[in-house]
Amino acid sequence: MRKALVVGINAYPSSPLSGCVNDAATVATLLETHGDGSPNFSVRRITCPDTQVTRPVLREAIEQLFTGDSEMALLFFAGHGYVKSTGGYLVTVDAKKYDEGVSMDEILNLANQSRAKNKVIVLDCCHSGAMGSPTLGNSGIAQLSEGLSVLTASRDSEGALEANGSGVFTSLLSDALQGGAADLRGNITPGSLYAYVDEALGAWDQRPIFKTNVTSFATLRKLPPKVPFEVMRRITQYFSTPEAEHKLDPSYEDTEPSPDPAKVKMFKDLQKLQGVGLVVPVDEDFMYFAAINSKSCRLTALGYQYWRLVNEKRL
């Protein structure tokens, strides 16, 4: 079972926000299904003003999320964050001095003790980078149990901005979940989410933080592959070894006077593989001219990795 707790708080009494509830709704909708419409996470939404997200309400919901031995437990929070000498906090609507909300250290402890196979914490709030670096014992070292990944909108010293009715971080996160962070097989992982957001934000913008302790990334969401699997699996037929070149000639091109139907079909596959960076023409800029001029094509470094996956029957 895969479960997600998605929290968005706008209605803070003294400093209301405008985009967090919408951000939570967008993320929840994306997590509920994969790209083909099949079920993904069982999502619990908690948003304010619909629910008074007080400290007890949020604390109980987070504890329930990390209870049990689910395949994956994911927490998304959009709202105010706060940091002081005792650590970082997810601010709740009943916040007051010396009791600002749910402690990030407390959340980290619940996640670390969870029996869930994979745990993912995503925070779009100011000072969210404090998550994963507990202050207890004056340790600045991230302490994450195996299977835990943390992705935050900003460093512990930075704010998290809103723009056009959405958090800047969540806007990029949503784009990533819709396909921007998908690999060629259509898999989106915590690592690819971070890579997408990190590349989109400039050096002078708020800087996202990523902390993880995993041996392999679990898939958060799946989309249809960029190239059909049956085409990718033919890569070992077209290249007998990763170093081999595939010789081309004009009969591969269907616009030529005497095309070979079998070679034309093969050439269309090779062009699809080139389109996603797995194949390149040799001594020509385009595959068309490689065929017309009887040149060849070869695998890229990424193509070699997918050749290996196919050869090992892992794709």
N, C-alpha and C positions, 0 to 999 in steps of 0.2 A: 504494500500500500504506500502511496505517495500522498503526503498531506502538506498543506501550506496555510499559514496564518498571514493574512494581508491586512495591515492596519494603516488607516489614513485619518489624520486629525487636523481639521481646520479651525474648529470652534474653541480656541483658547480664549479665556475671558479677557486677558489684558493685551494679548498680541496675536490676533487671529491670522491664519494663513488662508490662501485662496485655492491652491492647486492640489493639496494632499489627498483629498477625497477622490477627486478625479483620477489622480495618479494611481491610487489604490485600486480603483475600479478597472482601470486599463490593465494593470499588471495581473489582477485576479482573472480577468477575462482571458488573457493570453496564456496563463498557466493552466487554466481548466482543461484545455484541449491541445493536442498536437496540431501541426499544420494541416493534416488531412481530416481534422475534425474528430479524431478518436480521443477517448478520455485520457487525461494526463493527471494532474493533481486534484485531489479533493480539497477544495479551498473553503476556508472560513474567513469571511470578511467582517472586520470590525471598523466602522467609520464613525466619526463624530462630526456633525451633531446627531446622527441617527442613534448612536449609542454613546452614553456618557463614558468615555474611555478614561476612567480613573485608574489610579495605581493598582488597586486590588483587581480590577477587571483585566487590565493588561497583564499583570503578573500571573494571574490564574490561567489566562489564555496561552501565554508562552509556556508555562509549566505543562499544560495539557498537550501542546504541540510536541514537546520533546519527550513525552511519556510514551512508552511502548517501543516496539522493535520494527518500526516501519522501514521501508526501503529508503525513503528520503523524507526529511522534515525541513521545510523552508520557511523562514521568517522574513517578511518584507515590512518595513516601517517607513512611513512618510509623515513627518511632523517636526516639532522642535527637538533639538538636541541641546544638551548643556554639559559643560565640563567644569570641574573644580578640583580642588586638591585631593578629594577622595575618589576621583574618577569621573567617567562619563555617565550620562543618564538619558533615557528616552523620556521626554517630558510628557506628562499626562495633564488632563484638564483640571485636576485638583492640586496641581503643584503649588507648593509654598516653600518658603525658605527652610533649608535643612531637610526638605522632603520633596525633591523636585520631580520624582517619577521613579521609573524602574531602572535600577543600576545596570550598566553594561557588564560590570563584573559578575553580577548575579545571573544575567542572561548567559554569559559565557560559561559559568559554572553549570547551569542547567544543560546547555548544549554539550559540554564536555562529558557529562555523566550520562547523556542519553544513549540508549541502546540502538537508536536508528542507525542504519548502515551509513547513510550520508546525511550530513547536516549543512545547511546553507543559510547564512544570515546576510541580508541585503538591507542597508540603511541609507535612506535619503533624508539626512538631517544634519544640522550644523554640528561640527566637532565629532562626526561619526567615526573618524579614524581612531578614536580612543578605544573602540571595540576591538578586543583581542589583545590588548596590552594592559593587563590588569595592574592597578596601582598597589594592590596588597603586596607587602614585602618590598615596596619601592622598586619593582622590576619593570623595566621598559621592554622586556622581551616578550614577544607574542607567545602565549601558551594555549595551543590548540590541540585537542585530542585528534586521533586518527579519524579521517573522514569528514573533518570540519573545514568549511571554507567561509571566509568573511569578505564581503565586497561593500565598500562604503563610498559615499558621495564625495568625501573630502578628508583632509588630514584632521587630526585632533585639534589643531590650532585655527582651522578655517571654517567659514560659513558655507552653507549650501544654498545656492541661488534658485529663485523661481523666475520664470520668464514665459510670457504668453499663456498664463494659466496652468503651468506645469513646472515641476522641478526640472532644472536643466539636466540633472543626472538621470531622473526617471524617464525623461523624454528620449534620451539616448538609449537607456536600458530597453525601452519599449521597441525602439527601432531594431535593436539587436535581437530581441526575442521574436520579432516578426520576420527575421531572416538575415539581418545584417551580420550576425555573429555565427551563422551556420557554416559548417565545413562542407566539403564536396558531397558528403554522405547525408547532409541535412541535419547533423547533430549540433546542438547548442549546449555548451558546458559553462560552468562558472569561469573557467579560464578564458574562453572565447568571448564571454560577456565583457570581462575586464579589458581584454585587448581592444575590443571595439570602442568602449567608452574612453579608454586611455588615449587612443589614437585621435578621437574626435575632439578632445579637450586640449587646448593649447597650453604651453608652458606657463603662461601667466594666469590661467583660469584656476578654479578650484581643482585640486588634484585627487582623483579617486585612489583608494587604497585597496589592495588585494592581499589577503593573508590566507594561507591554506596549508593543510597537512593531509595530503592524499597521495596514494600510490598511482591512482588513475582517476581521471575526471569522469564523474557520472553525468549523464545527459539530462539536462533540464527540460528541453523541448525538442521535438523532432519535426523537420519539414521535409517535403519531397526532395530527393537528391538533385543537385544541379545537373548531373548527367545520370541517366537511368543506370541502375546497377548492372543490367545485362550488357550495356556498352562498356562500362568500366571493367567488367570481368573478362572482356575479350582482349584486354591489354596484353595479356601473356601470349595470346595467339599472334598478335601483330608484332610483338618484340620477344624473341626467343630468350633473350637475356636482358638485364637492365641496360647493358652497354650497347646492345645491338641497334643498328639503324634499319629502318624500314625503307627499302628502295621503292621509289615512285616512278611513274612514267605517264605520258599523256592519256593512256587508256583509263586512268583513275578518274579523269575529269569528264563529267557527262555532257559538257558543251563541245567536246572534241568530236571529230568525224566518226571515230570508231571506238566508242567507249565499251569497256568490259563491265557488264552489270554487276558481277561479283566484286570487282575492284572499286566500282563507283560506290557500292554500299559500304565497303571497307573505308573508303576515303571520307565518307560522311561521318563515320565513327571517329576517325582520326581528327577530323576538323572539330568535332564536339570535344574531344579530349584536349585539343589545342586551346579551345575557347575557355577552358577552366585551368589552363596552365600546366597540363600534364605532358604535353607534346609540343615540340617546336620544329619548324623546318630547318634544314641544314643548308647554309650558304644562300638562303633566300629569305626575304622578309615575310612572304605569305605562302601558305600551303599551296594555293593555286599555281603559283610560279614554280614551286618545287616539283609539282607534277608535270607541268608543261615542259620544264627544262630537264626532266629526268634526274632530279636530285633525290634527296631522301629526307626523312624526318627521324627524330630521336626523342627519348624521354628526357624530361627535366629532372632536377633533383626531387621535386615533389612527385613527379611521375614514377620515379624509382620507388618511392615509399608505397604508392598505391599498387605498383607491380608486385612488390613484396607481399602486401596484404592479400592480393588475389592469389599469388603463388602459394601462400600458406593457408589458403582457404579461410581467410578471416574477413572476407568481403563477399 
